[in-house]
């Protein structure tokens, strides 16, 4: 397995896979494997006329006085200890796509020019200052640290955030196709290179790419411009972002918030991999998609246990290749073994490295006939924490890769084996650390906080849901998708929407079609005191029945075809609450439970760690001991 912590070889410095049909029609490459209703609903995404000012002459950059004197600006909350490690030369320098690794790449993180202007204004003729990408403009680590409405006369809905930077590509890349990757930009990103419009992407949490070869000057400077518009609307998948924050909602994140990078590839190259481990048959089904002319292409793959080759096989692009993995060492939270994977495209000089975990997530019956969430055909209670993924210095963006890793390690240190990633989708490297260190993940779809009562909002939600499943499909740590939370986006006045285009059962069926290898939780609990210990939004579909139990001891009961979980609980000290809720694993037979939450977030002070991760709120050794006691007891069914 390749060294995924290595730094970039960046010649001009200081994903990836596009977003469904909308990007294909805009000329963006797609790393799609999963066809479904979301793709069918997608509409062409075209840059509004004149937004990027195609053909305009280069504009003056902001004064460069901040390049050597960069400092994070003061924030409303203490910064983490990792903030001191951030600089224009060290802004998330790690390889950003650990499940599809090539040796050559260029990181474009660092100081860019920025300007905030009216949404309908022409491209700026000058820029206001420097911003450290990929930290959002609201974050102290960006060097700006202001919300959009903090600029005179501006508000989120009527403003654009403009970015500009220049770069050169290495001479040895000449003659190759050059791909431009964005890990994520919130929410709409219109991109141009050297005055030529590349396209527009919508969706704040998924990666996207452009083949920039036709617009690139491989012998000189290139000018890259991104125009980001983030309405921070309650009617698009935004998670917990709000314009002003407060309570259980937090500061907005605008514009680029994940790594921007370049990658050279041959004319015909591997675009993506889909891995389906089958522990019952002892094999891996591997499907490789290819960009360019693949009529004569052959895909060859090898599975490794360390340096020992386990198996090899070859086949055609787009067709599953069977790779035997006999007597597989399975992936478990306490033994997260990862096999290495090498894939090459014969005849094109293209090769990538990846990894896989042999594990199975499914329903099954325990020894007492109770329907359970099973891991590798065994019942293990999934005892986890709610994880919002926010940072006082980086907002949605972790300050460093070490900080990302720390959250996973701290969760495990406390004796938990699962994290519910709450209405946020993380960069690929967070899931890499969960895969490597052994942390189960229940992955939420980011919610809209108000009812999605227009058909266009539903179409966008389905597009982004497909991309969530598509782009995170290969991570063994993810064992469940959570589609909706507390009725957000699907209810009004504690009642489900009644619209001709809305069908919660159909949305759930589509998710099961997109990923039949994981458990689908169609709706997690309900908000408000009267709805604790029940779920008025449950329509009896998916694999899981889920109650929220803040102050309630009414746990859900498993059904013949659905396991039961407590998707959130809290309002107490954990060491007291654990003793009250752990017995529900036996009776009525819940399979998992999620404590709110792993860290404080902004003004919400109910975490097991402070917001800056500097200390625990309860004795971590006692928490680990209590979890160990109940975890072992739950295994004695």
KOLMI-232711 format. One record per residue (C-alpha): residue number from 0; residue in three letters; x negated, y, z. Coordinates in steps of 0.2 Angstrom, whole numbers, plus 2048, in hexadecimal, padded with zeros to 3 digits. Layout:
N
NODE  margu  rovo    u    v    w
NODE    NUM   ALA    X    Y    Z
...
This chain:
637
NODE  margu  rovo    u    v    w
NODE      0   UNK  800  800  800
NODE      1   UNK  7FA  811  7FB
NODE      2   UNK  7F4  81E  808
NODE      3   UNK  803  829  808
NODE      4   UNK  7FC  836  814
NODE      5   UNK  7EE  83B  808
NODE      6   UNK  7EE  84D  803
NODE      7   UNK  7F1  854  7F1
NODE      8   UNK  7E3  858  7E5
NODE      9   UNK  7E9  869  7E1
NODE     10   UNK  7E1  873  7D4
NODE     11   UNK  7EC  882  7D5
NODE     12   UNK  7F4  881  7E6
NODE     13   UNK  7F4  88F  7F3
NODE     14   UNK  83D  84C  7DD
NODE     15   UNK  840  845  7D6
NODE     16   UNK  84A  83F  7CE
NODE     17   UNK  858  849  7C8
NODE     18   UNK  869  84B  7CE
NODE     19   UNK  875  841  7C4
NODE     20   UNK  87E  845  7B4
NODE     21   UNK  87D  858  7B7
NODE     22   UNK  86A  858  7B6
NODE     23   UNK  869  84D  7A7
NODE     24   UNK  874  859  79D
NODE     25   UNK  869  867  7A3
NODE     26   UNK  85A  85F  79D
NODE     27   UNK  854  859  7AE
NODE     28   UNK  84D  847  7B0
NODE     29   UNK  857  83C  7BB
NODE     30   UNK  851  82E  7C6
NODE     31   UNK  862  826  7C7
NODE     32   UNK  866  814  7C9
NODE     33   UNK  878  815  7D0
NODE     34   UNK  886  819  7C4
NODE     35   UNK  897  81E  7CB
NODE     36   UNK  8A5  82A  7CC
NODE     37   UNK  89A  838  7D2
NODE     38   UNK  890  838  7C2
NODE     39   UNK  8A0  837  7B7
NODE     40   UNK  8A6  846  7C0
NODE     41   UNK  896  850  7BD
NODE     42   UNK  897  85F  7B2
NODE     43   UNK  889  867  7A8
NODE     44   UNK  87F  873  7B3
NODE     45   UNK  879  882  7A8
NODE     46   UNK  86F  891  7AE
NODE     47   UNK  87B  8A0  7AE
NODE     48   UNK  877  8AB  79F
NODE     49   UNK  868  8B7  7A3
NODE     50   UNK  865  8B1  7B5
NODE     51   UNK  853  8AC  7B2
NODE     52   UNK  850  8B9  7A5
NODE     53   UNK  849  8AD  798
NODE     54   UNK  83B  8B5  78E
NODE     55   UNK  838  8C3  79A
NODE     56   UNK  827  8CA  79D
NODE     57   UNK  81E  8C5  7AD
NODE     58   UNK  822  8D0  7BC
NODE     59   UNK  816  8D6  7C9
NODE     60   UNK  813  8CB  7D8
NODE     61   UNK  815  8D1  7E9
NODE     62   UNK  806  8D9  7F1
NODE     63   UNK  7FA  8CB  7F6
NODE     64   UNK  7F6  8D2  807
NODE     65   UNK  7FE  8C4  810
NODE     66   UNK  7F4  8B6  808
NODE     67   UNK  7E6  8B5  814
NODE     68   UNK  7F0  8BC  823
NODE     69   UNK  7FF  8B1  823
NODE     70   UNK  807  8AE  833
NODE     71   UNK  818  8A7  838
NODE     72   UNK  824  8B4  83D
NODE     73   UNK  82B  8B4  84F
NODE     74   UNK  83B  8AA  850
NODE     75   UNK  84A  8A9  85C
NODE     76   UNK  843  899  863
NODE     77   UNK  832  893  869
NODE     78   UNK  828  88C  85A
NODE     79   UNK  822  87A  85B
NODE     80   UNK  810  875  85E
NODE     81   UNK  80E  870  84C
NODE     82   UNK  811  882  846
NODE     83   UNK  7FE  886  849
NODE     84   UNK  7FA  879  83C
NODE     85   UNK  803  882  82E
NODE     86   UNK  7FB  88D  822
NODE     87   UNK  7FC  892  80F
NODE     88   UNK  7EF  884  80C
NODE     89   UNK  7F8  877  817
NODE     90   UNK  80B  879  814
NODE     91   UNK  810  867  814
NODE     92   UNK  802  860  809
NODE     93   UNK  806  84E  80A
NODE     94   UNK  80C  844  7FB
NODE     95   UNK  81F  847  7FB
NODE     96   UNK  826  837  7F2
NODE     97   UNK  81F  828  7FC
NODE     98   UNK  82A  81B  7F3
NODE     99   UNK  823  81F  7E2
NODE    100   UNK  811  824  7E3
NODE    101   UNK  805  82A  7D5
NODE    102   UNK  7F3  82F  7D8
NODE    103   UNK  7F4  840  7CE
NODE    104   UNK  7FF  84E  7D4
NODE    105   UNK  7FE  861  7D9
NODE    106   UNK  807  869  7E8
NODE    107   UNK  80F  87A  7E4
NODE    108   UNK  812  87D  7F7
NODE    109   UNK  80A  88D  7FD
NODE    110   UNK  80D  8A0  7FC
NODE    111   UNK  81A  8A5  7EE
NODE    112   UNK  821  8B6  7EA
NODE    113   UNK  833  8B9  7F0
NODE    114   UNK  841  8C5  7ED
NODE    115   UNK  853  8C6  7F3
NODE    116   UNK  85F  8CE  7E7
NODE    117   UNK  871  8CF  7E2
NODE    118   UNK  877  8BF  7DA
NODE    119   UNK  87C  8C7  7CA
NODE    120   UNK  86C  8D2  7C8
NODE    121   UNK  85F  8D0  7BB
NODE    122   UNK  84F  8C7  7C0
NODE    123   UNK  845  8D2  7CC
NODE    124   UNK  837  8DD  7C4
NODE    125   UNK  82D  8DD  7D5
NODE    126   UNK  82D  8D1  7E4
NODE    127   UNK  82F  8D6  7F6
NODE    128   UNK  822  8CB  7FE
NODE    129   UNK  81B  8BA  801
NODE    130   UNK  824  8AA  807
NODE    131   UNK  81C  89A  80C
NODE    132   UNK  824  88C  802
NODE    133   UNK  82C  880  807
NODE    134   UNK  832  888  816
NODE    135   UNK  843  891  814
NODE    136   UNK  844  8A4  815
NODE    137   UNK  84D  8A3  825
NODE    138   UNK  840  899  82E
NODE    139   UNK  831  8A1  838
NODE    140   UNK  824  896  82E
NODE    141   UNK  82A  89E  81E
NODE    142   UNK  821  8AE  823
NODE    143   UNK  832  8B7  820
NODE    144   UNK  83E  8B0  82D
NODE    145   UNK  84D  8BA  828
NODE    146   UNK  85F  8B4  823
NODE    147   UNK  865  8BA  812
NODE    148   UNK  871  8C6  81B
NODE    149   UNK  862  8CD  824
NODE    150   UNK  85D  8D6  814
NODE    151   UNK  866  8E7  811
NODE    152   UNK  876  8E6  808
NODE    153   UNK  874  8D3  805
NODE    154   UNK  87F  8C4  80A
NODE    155   UNK  87D  8B1  806
NODE    156   UNK  88B  8B0  7F9
NODE    157   UNK  886  8BF  7EF
NODE    158   UNK  873  8BD  7EF
NODE    159   UNK  865  8B4  7E7
NODE    160   UNK  854  8AF  7EE
NODE    161   UNK  847  8B1  7E0
NODE    162   UNK  836  8A7  7E1
NODE    163   UNK  827  8AA  7D6
NODE    164   UNK  816  8A2  7D5
NODE    165   UNK  808  89E  7C8
NODE    166   UNK  7FE  88E  7C6
NODE    167   UNK  7F2  886  7BA
NODE    168   UNK  7F2  873  7B6
NODE    169   UNK  7E2  869  7B6
NODE    170   UNK  7D9  867  7A5
NODE    171   UNK  7DA  854  7A7
NODE    172   UNK  7ED  855  7A7
NODE    173   UNK  7ED  85B  795
NODE    174   UNK  7F7  850  789
NODE    175   UNK  802  849  797
NODE    176   UNK  814  84D  79B
NODE    177   UNK  815  858  7AA
NODE    178   UNK  824  856  7B6
NODE    179   UNK  829  864  7C3
NODE    180   UNK  831  85D  7D2
NODE    181   UNK  83B  865  7E0
NODE    182   UNK  83E  85C  7F0
NODE    183   UNK  84D  866  7F4
NODE    184   UNK  854  878  7F1
NODE    185   UNK  863  87F  7FA
NODE    186   UNK  86F  881  7F1
NODE    187   UNK  86E  885  7DF
NODE    188   UNK  85D  887  7D6
NODE    189   UNK  85B  88F  7C5
NODE    190   UNK  849  88B  7BF
NODE    191   UNK  83E  893  7B1
NODE    192   UNK  82C  891  7AB
NODE    193   UNK  823  89E  7A1
NODE    194   UNK  834  8A6  79D
NODE    195   UNK  83C  896  797
NODE    196   UNK  84B  890  7A0
NODE    197   UNK  849  87E  7A6
NODE    198   UNK  85B  87C  7AE
NODE    199   UNK  865  87D  7BE
NODE    200   UNK  868  871  7CC
NODE    201   UNK  876  871  7D9
NODE    202   UNK  875  868  7E9
NODE    203   UNK  86B  86D  7F9
NODE    204   UNK  864  85C  7FE
NODE    205   UNK  85F  852  7EF
NODE    206   UNK  84F  852  7E4
NODE    207   UNK  84E  857  7D2
NODE    208   UNK  842  858  7C4
NODE    209   UNK  83E  861  7B4
NODE    210   UNK  832  85B  7A6
NODE    211   UNK  829  86C  7A3
NODE    212   UNK  81E  866  795
NODE    213   UNK  826  870  788
NODE    214   UNK  825  880  792
NODE    215   UNK  814  87E  79A
NODE    216   UNK  804  887  795
NODE    217   UNK  7F6  879  799
NODE    218   UNK  7E8  885  795
NODE    219   UNK  7EC  894  7A0
NODE    220   UNK  7F8  89B  7AD
NODE    221   UNK  80A  896  7AF
NODE    222   UNK  818  8A0  7B7
NODE    223   UNK  825  897  7C1
NODE    224   UNK  835  89F  7C6
NODE    225   UNK  843  898  7D1
NODE    226   UNK  853  8A1  7D4
NODE    227   UNK  85C  89A  7E3
NODE    228   UNK  86E  89D  7E8
NODE    229   UNK  875  897  7F8
NODE    230   UNK  887  89C  7FC
NODE    231   UNK  886  893  80D
NODE    232   UNK  898  88F  809
NODE    233   UNK  8A3  884  814
NODE    234   UNK  8A9  87B  804
NODE    235   UNK  899  873  7FE
NODE    236   UNK  88F  866  807
NODE    237   UNK  884  871  813
NODE    238   UNK  883  867  823
NODE    239   UNK  882  872  832
NODE    240   UNK  87C  881  829
NODE    241   UNK  885  892  82D
NODE    242   UNK  881  8A4  829
NODE    243   UNK  87F  8A8  83B
NODE    244   UNK  87E  898  845
NODE    245   UNK  884  895  856
NODE    246   UNK  88B  886  860
NODE    247   UNK  88A  876  856
NODE    248   UNK  886  87F  846
NODE    249   UNK  875  886  842
NODE    250   UNK  86B  892  838
NODE    251   UNK  86D  891  825
NODE    252   UNK  85F  88B  819
NODE    253   UNK  85D  894  809
NODE    254   UNK  853  88F  7FA
NODE    255   UNK  843  884  7F9
NODE    256   UNK  842  879  808
NODE    257   UNK  838  86A  802
NODE    258   UNK  828  868  7F9
NODE    259   UNK  826  86E  7E7
NODE    260   UNK  819  864  7DC
NODE    261   UNK  813  85F  7CB
NODE    262   UNK  80F  84E  7C4
NODE    263   UNK  807  849  7B4
NODE    264   UNK  80E  839  7AC
NODE    265   UNK  80C  830  79B
NODE    266   UNK  818  832  78C
NODE    267   UNK  821  823  793
NODE    268   UNK  821  821  7A5
NODE    269   UNK  82A  819  7B4
NODE    270   UNK  838  824  7BA
NODE    271   UNK  83F  81B  7C9
NODE    272   UNK  840  80A  7D3
NODE    273   UNK  84F  802  7DA
NODE    274   UNK  84B  7F4  7E7
NODE    275   UNK  857  7E8  7EE
NODE    276   UNK  850  7DC  7FA
NODE    277   UNK  859  7CB  7FC
NODE    278   UNK  853  7C2  80C
NODE    279   UNK  85F  7B4  80A
NODE    280   UNK  857  7AF  7F9
NODE    281   UNK  846  7B5  7FD
NODE    282   UNK  843  7C1  7EF
NODE    283   UNK  843  7D3  7EA
NODE    284   UNK  84E  7DA  7DB
NODE    285   UNK  844  7E8  7D4
NODE    286   UNK  84B  7F3  7C6
NODE    287   UNK  840  801  7BE
NODE    288   UNK  846  80F  7B3
NODE    289   UNK  83B  817  7A6
NODE    290   UNK  83B  828  79E
NODE    291   UNK  836  829  78C
NODE    292   UNK  837  81C  77F
NODE    293   UNK  838  80B  788
NODE    294   UNK  83C  800  779
NODE    295   UNK  82C  7F7  77A
NODE    296   UNK  828  7F9  78C
NODE    297   UNK  826  7EB  799
NODE    298   UNK  826  7EE  7AC
NODE    299   UNK  81A  7E4  7B6
NODE    300   UNK  81B  7E3  7C9
NODE    301   UNK  812  7DB  7D8
NODE    302   UNK  816  7D9  7EA
NODE    303   UNK  808  7DA  7F7
NODE    304   UNK  806  7D4  809
NODE    305   UNK  7F7  7DF  80D
NODE    306   UNK  7EA  7DA  800
NODE    307   UNK  7F3  7CA  7FC
NODE    308   UNK  7FE  7C9  7ED
NODE    309   UNK  80E  7C1  7F1
NODE    310   UNK  816  7C0  7E0
NODE    311   UNK  816  7C8  7CF
NODE    312   UNK  823  7C9  7C1
NODE    313   UNK  827  7D4  7B2
NODE    314   UNK  836  7D9  7A8
NODE    315   UNK  83F  7E7  79E
NODE    316   UNK  842  7F8  7A4
NODE    317   UNK  854  7FA  7AC
NODE    318   UNK  855  7E7  7AE
NODE    319   UNK  853  7DF  7C0
NODE    320   UNK  843  7D6  7C2
NODE    321   UNK  842  7C8  7CF
NODE    322   UNK  833  7C8  7DA
NODE    323   UNK  832  7B9  7E6
NODE    324   UNK  82E  7BD  7F8
NODE    325   UNK  82E  7AC  801
NODE    326   UNK  82E  7AA  813
NODE    327   UNK  830  7BD  814
NODE    328   UNK  82A  7C7  823
NODE    329   UNK  83A  7D0  827
NODE    330   UNK  83B  7E3  82B
NODE    331   UNK  841  7E6  83D
NODE    332   UNK  841  7F5  848
NODE    333   UNK  834  7ED  853
NODE    334   UNK  82A  7E5  844
NODE    335   UNK  82C  7F1  836
NODE    336   UNK  822  7E7  829
NODE    337   UNK  820  7EF  818
NODE    338   UNK  81A  7E6  808
NODE    339   UNK  810  7EF  7FB
NODE    340   UNK  817  7F1  7EA
NODE    341   UNK  80E  7F5  7DA
NODE    342   UNK  817  7F8  7CA
NODE    343   UNK  80F  7FC  7B9
NODE    344   UNK  816  800  7A7
NODE    345   UNK  80C  7F5  79B
NODE    346   UNK  806  7FF  78C
NODE    347   UNK  809  810  793
NODE    348   UNK  7FB  812  7A0
NODE    349   UNK  808  816  7AE
NODE    350   UNK  808  80E  7BF
NODE    351   UNK  80F  812  7D0
NODE    352   UNK  80E  80B  7E1
NODE    353   UNK  81C  809  7EE
NODE    354   UNK  821  7FE  7FD
NODE    355   UNK  830  7F4  802
NODE    356   UNK  838  7EC  812
NODE    357   UNK  841  7DB  811
NODE    358   UNK  850  7DF  81B
NODE    359   UNK  863  7DC  81A
NODE    360   UNK  871  7E7  821
NODE    361   UNK  882  7DF  821
NODE    362   UNK  891  7DB  82C
NODE    363   UNK  892  7CA  834
NODE    364   UNK  899  7C1  844
NODE    365   UNK  890  7BE  854
NODE    366   UNK  891  7AF  85E
NODE    367   UNK  8A1  7B5  866
NODE    368   UNK  8A9  7B8  855
NODE    369   UNK  8A8  7CB  856
NODE    370   UNK  8A5  7D5  846
NODE    371   UNK  894  7DD  848
NODE    372   UNK  888  7E8  83E
NODE    373   UNK  87A  7DB  83A
NODE    374   UNK  868  7DD  836
NODE    375   UNK  860  7CF  82D
NODE    376   UNK  86F  7C4  831
NODE    377   UNK  86D  7C7  844
NODE    378   UNK  876  7D3  850
NODE    379   UNK  86B  7E1  857
NODE    380   UNK  874  7EF  860
NODE    381   UNK  870  7FF  857
NODE    382   UNK  86C  80B  865
NODE    383   UNK  868  81C  85E
NODE    384   UNK  868  82F  85F
NODE    385   UNK  870  83D  855
NODE    386   UNK  862  846  84C
NODE    387   UNK  866  857  844
NODE    388   UNK  855  859  83C
NODE    389   UNK  853  86B  840
NODE    390   UNK  843  874  846
NODE    391   UNK  841  885  84E
NODE    392   UNK  833  88A  843
NODE    393   UNK  838  882  832
NODE    394   UNK  84B  881  833
NODE    395   UNK  84F  872  828
NODE    396   UNK  83D  86F  824
NODE    397   UNK  831  867  831
NODE    398   UNK  821  871  834
NODE    399   UNK  816  862  830
NODE    400   UNK  816  850  82B
NODE    401   UNK  810  84C  83D
NODE    402   UNK  81F  855  844
NODE    403   UNK  82A  84A  839
NODE    404   UNK  821  83B  83F
NODE    405   UNK  822  840  851
NODE    406   UNK  835  841  851
NODE    407   UNK  836  82F  84C
NODE    408   UNK  829  82A  858
NODE    409   UNK  831  833  867
NODE    410   UNK  842  82B  863
NODE    411   UNK  83A  81A  864
NODE    412   UNK  830  81E  873
NODE    413   UNK  841  821  87C
NODE    414   UNK  846  810  878
NODE    415   UNK  852  813  86A
NODE    416   UNK  852  809  85A
NODE    417   UNK  85D  814  84F
NODE    418   UNK  85F  827  849
NODE    419   UNK  86F  82D  842
NODE    420   UNK  869  83B  836
NODE    421   UNK  877  847  838
NODE    422   UNK  87E  850  829
NODE    423   UNK  86D  853  822
NODE    424   UNK  862  84A  816
NODE    425   UNK  850  84A  81A
NODE    426   UNK  841  84B  80E
NODE    427   UNK  83A  83A  809
NODE    428   UNK  82C  83A  815
NODE    429   UNK  838  839  824
NODE    430   UNK  83F  829  81E
NODE    431   UNK  82D  823  81A
NODE    432   UNK  829  825  82D
NODE    433   UNK  839  81C  832
NODE    434   UNK  835  80E  826
NODE    435   UNK  823  80D  82C
NODE    436   UNK  826  80F  83F
NODE    437   UNK  836  805  840
NODE    438   UNK  845  810  843
NODE    439   UNK  857  80C  83C
NODE    440   UNK  860  81A  833
NODE    441   UNK  872  81E  832
NODE    442   UNK  872  82B  824
NODE    443   UNK  880  838  824
NODE    444   UNK  886  841  814
NODE    445   UNK  885  854  817
NODE    446   UNK  896  85A  81B
NODE    447   UNK  8A0  869  815
NODE    448   UNK  8A7  871  825
NODE    449   UNK  8B7  877  81D
NODE    450   UNK  8C4  86D  813
NODE    451   UNK  8BE  869  801
NODE    452   UNK  8CF  86F  7FB
NODE    453   UNK  8C9  872  7E9
NODE    454   UNK  8C5  865  7DC
NODE    455   UNK  8B4  86D  7D7
NODE    456   UNK  8AE  86B  7E9
NODE    457   UNK  8B3  858  7E9
NODE    458   UNK  8A9  856  7D9
NODE    459   UNK  89A  85E  7E0
NODE    460   UNK  89B  853  7F0
NODE    461   UNK  89C  843  7E6
NODE    462   UNK  88D  848  7DC
NODE    463   UNK  883  84C  7EC
NODE    464   UNK  889  83C  7F4
NODE    465   UNK  883  832  7E5
NODE    466   UNK  872  83A  7E6
NODE    467   UNK  870  837  7F8
NODE    468   UNK  873  824  7F6
NODE    469   UNK  868  824  7E6
NODE    470   UNK  859  82D  7EC
NODE    471   UNK  858  824  7FD
NODE    472   UNK  85D  813  7F7
NODE    473   UNK  84C  80A  7F9
NODE    474   UNK  849  80F  80B
NODE    475   UNK  84B  7FF  816
NODE    476   UNK  84E  80A  826
NODE    477   UNK  85F  810  81F
NODE    478   UNK  86C  803  824
NODE    479   UNK  87C  80D  823
NODE    480   UNK  883  81C  819
NODE    481   UNK  88F  828  823
NODE    482   UNK  89A  831  816
NODE    483   UNK  8A4  83D  821
NODE    484   UNK  8A3  844  833
NODE    485   UNK  8B1  849  83E
NODE    486   UNK  8BD  84C  82F
NODE    487   UNK  8B2  85B  829
NODE    488   UNK  8B6  85F  817
NODE    489   UNK  8C4  852  816
NODE    490   UNK  8D1  859  823
NODE    491   UNK  8DC  867  828
NODE    492   UNK  8E4  869  839
NODE    493   UNK  8DE  857  83E
NODE    494   UNK  8E6  850  82F
NODE    495   UNK  8DE  849  81F
NODE    496   UNK  8DF  853  80F
NODE    497   UNK  8ED  84F  803
NODE    498   UNK  8E7  854  7F2
NODE    499   UNK  8E9  84B  7E1
NODE    500   UNK  8D6  84A  7DF
NODE    501   UNK  8D2  844  7F1
NODE    502   UNK  8D2  832  7F6
NODE    503   UNK  8C7  82D  805
NODE    504   UNK  8CA  81B  801
NODE    505   UNK  8C3  81D  7EF
NODE    506   UNK  8B4  827  7F5
NODE    507   UNK  8B0  819  801
NODE    508   UNK  8B2  80C  7F3
NODE    509   UNK  8A6  816  7E8
NODE    510   UNK  899  817  7F6
NODE    511   UNK  89A  804  7F8
NODE    512   UNK  898  802  7E5
NODE    513   UNK  889  80D  7E5
NODE    514   UNK  881  804  7F3
NODE    515   UNK  888  7F2  7F7
NODE    516   UNK  878  7EE  801
NODE    517   UNK  87C  7F9  810
NODE    518   UNK  88B  7FD  81C
NODE    519   UNK  896  80B  818
NODE    520   UNK  89E  816  826
NODE    521   UNK  8AB  820  81D
NODE    522   UNK  8AF  82B  82C
NODE    523   UNK  8A6  82E  83C
NODE    524   UNK  8B2  833  84A
NODE    525   UNK  8BB  843  84D
NODE    526   UNK  8B8  854  856
NODE    527   UNK  8C1  85C  864
NODE    528   UNK  8C6  855  875
NODE    529   UNK  8D6  84D  871
NODE    530   UNK  8CF  843  863
NODE    531   UNK  8C1  83B  86E
NODE    532   UNK  8C2  828  86F
NODE    533   UNK  8CC  827  85F
NODE    534   UNK  8CB  82C  84C
NODE    535   UNK  8DA  833  844
NODE    536   UNK  8D0  834  833
NODE    537   UNK  8CC  821  832
NODE    538   UNK  8D6  81A  823
NODE    539   UNK  8D0  808  826
NODE    540   UNK  8C3  806  819
NODE    541   UNK  8B0  804  818
NODE    542   UNK  8A6  7F9  824
NODE    543   UNK  8A7  802  834
NODE    544   UNK  8B4  80A  840
NODE    545   UNK  8AC  819  849
NODE    546   UNK  8B2  823  859
NODE    547   UNK  8AA  832  861
NODE    548   UNK  8AB  830  874
NODE    549   UNK  8A5  841  87C
NODE    550   UNK  8AC  83E  88D
NODE    551   UNK  8B7  82F  888
NODE    552   UNK  8B5  81D  88C
NODE    553   UNK  8C1  817  87F
NODE    554   UNK  8B5  80D  873
NODE    555   UNK  8BB  807  862
NODE    556   UNK  8BF  7F4  860
NODE    557   UNK  8B7  7EA  852
NODE    558   UNK  8C3  7E4  844
NODE    559   UNK  8C1  7D4  83A
NODE    560   UNK  8B9  7DD  82C
NODE    561   UNK  8B2  7EC  835
NODE    562   UNK  8A5  7EF  842
NODE    563   UNK  8A8  7FC  850
NODE    564   UNK  89C  80A  855
NODE    565   UNK  89C  819  860
NODE    566   UNK  895  826  853
NODE    567   UNK  892  833  860
NODE    568   UNK  893  835  873
NODE    569   UNK  88C  841  880
NODE    570   UNK  891  84E  88D
NODE    571   UNK  886  846  89A
NODE    572   UNK  875  842  89F
NODE    573   UNK  86F  833  895
NODE    574   UNK  869  828  8A4
NODE    575   UNK  87B  829  8AB
NODE    576   UNK  884  827  89A
NODE    577   UNK  87A  818  895
NODE    578   UNK  881  80E  8A3
NODE    579   UNK  893  813  89F
NODE    580   UNK  892  80F  88C
NODE    581   UNK  886  801  88A
NODE    582   UNK  893  7F4  891
NODE    583   UNK  89D  7F8  881
NODE    584   UNK  891  7EE  877
NODE    585   UNK  898  7DE  87F
NODE    586   UNK  8AA  7E4  881
NODE    587   UNK  8B3  7E9  876
NODE    588   UNK  8A3  7E5  86B
NODE    589   UNK  89C  7F5  864
NODE    590   UNK  88D  7F3  858
NODE    591   UNK  885  804  85B
NODE    592   UNK  886  814  864
NODE    593   UNK  87E  825  861
NODE    594   UNK  879  831  86F
NODE    595   UNK  87A  844  86C
NODE    596   UNK  86C  848  869
NODE    597   UNK  859  846  867
NODE    598   UNK  855  859  868
NODE    599   UNK  85D  869  86D
NODE    600   UNK  861  873  85E
NODE    601   UNK  861  886  85E
NODE    602   UNK  86E  88B  86C
NODE    603   UNK  875  879  86D
NODE    604   UNK  86C  872  87D
NODE    605   UNK  870  860  87F
NODE    606   UNK  860  857  878
NODE    607   UNK  855  84A  87F
NODE    608   UNK  847  856  87A
NODE    609   UNK  846  869  879
NODE    610   UNK  848  871  868
NODE    611   UNK  835  874  867
NODE    612   UNK  832  862  86C
NODE    613   UNK  827  867  87A
NODE    614   UNK  82F  85D  888
NODE    615   UNK  83D  850  88C
NODE    616   UNK  84C  855  895
NODE    617   UNK  84D  844  89F
NODE    618   UNK  83F  838  8A3
NODE    619   UNK  83A  82F  893
NODE    620   UNK  833  820  89C
NODE    621   UNK  844  81E  8A6
NODE    622   UNK  84E  820  896
NODE    623   UNK  843  813  88D
NODE    624   UNK  845  807  89B
NODE    625   UNK  858  809  89C
NODE    626   UNK  859  807  889
NODE    627   UNK  84E  7F7  88A
NODE    628   UNK  859  7F0  898
NODE    629   UNK  869  7F2  88E
NODE    630   UNK  862  7EE  87D
NODE    631   UNK  85B  7DD  883
NODE    632   UNK  86C  7DA  88C
NODE    633   UNK  876  7DD  87C
NODE    634   UNK  86B  7D0  873
NODE    635   UNK  871  7C2  87E
NODE    636   UNK  882  7C0  875
